[in-house]
Amino acid sequence: MAYFAAVLARTEDGWDVSETELDNVETLADLADLARESAQDDDTVLVFIEQEDTWFAVVRVDGEDDPRIFVSDAAAAARSSYGDVVLTEELVGRAGDSEFDDLDSLVTDLEDGDAELSDDEEDDDERPLTGPGGVPVGPLGDSELLAEFGVPAADLLELSGDGAEPGDALAELAEALGCGEVLEAVR
């Protein structure tokens, strides 16, 4: 499967964007090390990963802190060789406690406010949507990881919704960060 990966390193002048290869990256620790190599001092580094326009991930590394991860569709990523890098056991294990348990309700809340559900819809919501290996279908991870850069959780979740195009989502995220043209140049 074709993929695209870019490292966005925060600098005094904005974001330095470069395409990167993930061939030697086997774990999240490897990915974090790759990101830290691009960092100036302990500034923030983001890694954007997109696979064949089926899913995207954003990994945020701040100095020596543990990486923060957001995946647009965990079940799609689970079917991908690069998904293993971002779908850590800890992330998937936390899914039961995550804000993404009730995806239908979340989408309804974002679009319509607190709408009342019928009894049939309530029964459907009690059964979590899962893909291969019990990995949740839909977004998974830290939806707040870009909030301080002007991308609130609701916007990130909207870019991950049904019908969203992962390549377009990464372009929108880069635009919000102020480096859209640079990301397009390395694509």
Secondary structure, DSSP 8 states (H G I E B T S, - for coil): --EEEEEEEEETTEEEEEE---TT--SHHHHHHHHHHH-STT-EEEEEEEETTTEEEEEEEETTS--EEEES-HHHHHTSTTHHHHS-HHHHHGGGGSTTTTHHHHHHHHHHSS----HHHHHHHHS--B-GGG-BSS-EE-TTTTGGGT--HHHHHHTTSTT--HHHHHHHHHHHHT-HHHHHHH-
